[in-house]
């Protein structure tokens, strides 16, 4: 995904990042177990909602 960046913890979403998120057709949720096993799940954008500049909500 060209132009994607990771925000540091504690960073608020500005207009640019909100617009970037809203343009995406899909996003991914990933977890990793202590022994290293990784699980990645694609999610459709209808499952993500921007609640504020510091909070997102998605259906799991």
Backbone bond lengths (Angstrom), bond angles and torsions (degrees), N, CA, C in turn:
res aa  C-N    CA-C-N  psi(-1)  N-CA   C-N-CA  omega(-1)  CA-C   N-CA-C  phi
1 X - - - 1.441 - - 1.529 107.66 -
2 X 1.280 117.23 104.02 1.453 122.12 -176.84 1.525 110.40 -65.80
3 X 1.327 116.98 134.34 1.455 121.58 176.64 1.516 113.91 87.80
4 X 1.333 118.38 -3.78 1.467 120.58 -179.36 1.520 109.80 -73.03
5 X 1.324 114.69 143.12 1.465 120.67 176.98 1.518 108.63 -137.32
6 X 1.304 115.67 159.51 1.454 121.59 174.47 1.517 108.04 -102.05
7 X 1.325 116.13 133.04 1.460 120.28 178.25 1.517 109.85 -87.53
8 X 1.324 117.99 137.86 1.466 119.93 174.84 1.528 110.21 -63.57
9 X 1.320 116.44 149.73 1.466 120.59 176.61 1.520 108.59 -57.18
10 X 1.320 116.06 135.76 1.457 121.50 179.90 1.515 113.75 94.58
11 X 1.330 117.45 -6.84 1.458 121.22 179.68 1.521 110.00 -80.10
12 X 1.311 116.40 139.16 1.461 121.10 176.64 1.526 109.23 -89.56
13 X 1.340 115.61 148.97 1.462 120.39 176.21 1.524 109.22 -73.80
14 X 1.315 116.38 124.62 1.460 119.42 174.04 1.529 108.34 -95.04
15 X 1.308 116.98 179.51 1.472 120.92 -178.20 1.521 112.58 -57.17
16 X 1.321 115.92 -39.71 1.463 120.51 -178.72 1.534 111.50 -62.85
17 X 1.328 117.05 -47.04 1.459 120.06 179.76 1.527 111.71 -68.97
18 X 1.323 117.74 -38.06 1.471 120.46 177.07 1.529 109.88 -60.96
19 X 1.331 116.61 -44.73 1.467 120.85 179.47 1.530 110.72 -63.36
20 X 1.333 116.98 -40.81 1.464 121.01 177.97 1.528 110.24 -59.81
21 X 1.316 117.34 -47.69 1.467 121.87 179.91 1.521 110.51 -60.68
22 X 1.311 117.12 -45.08 1.463 121.54 -176.78 1.529 112.78 -66.29
23 X 1.333 118.36 -22.93 1.475 121.95 179.21 1.532 113.23 -81.95
24 X 1.314 118.08 -14.50 1.462 120.68 -173.06 1.527 111.92 -80.32
25 X 1.345 117.71 135.04 1.460 120.79 178.08 1.532 113.02 -81.21
26 X 1.330 116.98 -16.33 1.461 121.34 -175.97 1.528 108.74 -152.26
27 X 1.338 116.39 153.84 1.461 121.10 171.24 1.522 107.59 -138.99
28 X 1.319 117.32 169.42 1.459 121.67 -175.04 1.519 110.00 -127.32
29 X 1.335 114.87 141.54 1.459 122.07 174.09 1.521 105.99 -116.03
30 X 1.326 116.49 130.61 1.463 120.13 -178.10 1.523 110.52 -131.20
31 X 1.333 114.96 145.31 1.458 122.05 173.25 1.519 107.59 -131.57
32 X 1.328 115.75 157.15 1.461 120.72 177.48 1.523 108.90 -137.35
33 X 1.329 115.98 130.00 1.457 122.04 176.99 1.526 109.15 -76.83
34 X 1.334 117.31 157.47 1.473 120.04 179.91 1.529 113.45 -54.69
35 X 1.338 117.70 -32.62 1.468 119.49 -179.79 1.521 113.00 -81.95
36 X 1.337 117.25 1.19 1.450 120.83 172.39 1.512 116.79 105.24
37 X 1.322 118.72 -6.53 1.471 120.09 178.78 1.526 109.58 -68.50
38 X 1.336 115.95 131.11 1.466 121.87 -176.20 1.527 109.54 -113.92
39 X 1.319 116.29 139.67 1.457 122.96 175.68 1.525 107.61 -124.99
40 X 1.334 117.05 124.06 1.461 122.33 179.79 1.525 108.22 -122.20
41 X 1.335 116.02 128.62 1.465 120.96 -179.43 1.519 110.22 -122.04
42 X 1.347 117.84 124.57 1.463 119.63 173.95 1.525 109.58 -75.41
43 X 1.303 115.87 145.11 1.468 122.30 179.10 1.518 108.55 -132.23
44 X 1.323 116.64 142.65 1.458 121.02 175.34 1.516 110.38 -79.51
45 X 1.329 116.66 151.45 1.463 119.77 -175.90 1.521 113.40 -64.88
46 X 1.316 119.31 -19.49 1.450 119.46 174.81 1.515 111.94 -64.62
47 X 1.330 116.11 -12.00 1.459 121.18 -178.54 1.525 112.60 -94.73
48 X 1.330 118.87 -3.19 1.462 122.41 -177.42 1.519 110.11 -116.06
49 X 1.319 115.56 135.14 1.462 120.55 177.25 1.526 108.65 -132.24
50 X 1.322 116.18 132.11 1.461 121.36 173.81 1.522 106.62 -85.61
51 X 1.331 116.87 113.43 1.462 121.65 -179.19 1.522 111.79 -85.50
52 X 1.324 116.22 -36.71 1.467 121.64 -179.98 1.520 107.75 -162.27
53 X 1.318 116.88 -174.42 1.468 119.05 179.53 1.530 112.65 -76.30
54 X 1.336 117.23 -0.56 1.468 120.81 177.55 1.528 113.57 -127.93
55 X 1.339 117.90 -1.63 1.465 119.85 -176.14 1.534 112.29 -136.71
56 X 1.341 114.56 133.73 1.460 122.78 172.58 1.527 107.51 -119.67
57 X 1.327 116.45 154.17 1.463 120.49 175.20 1.522 107.64 -135.29
58 X 1.345 116.95 136.61 1.453 120.82 174.77 1.520 109.80 -139.61
59 X 1.333 114.74 152.64 1.456 121.13 174.92 1.510 108.25 -78.43
60 X 1.300 116.55 138.14 1.454 120.93 -179.03 1.504 109.92 -104.80
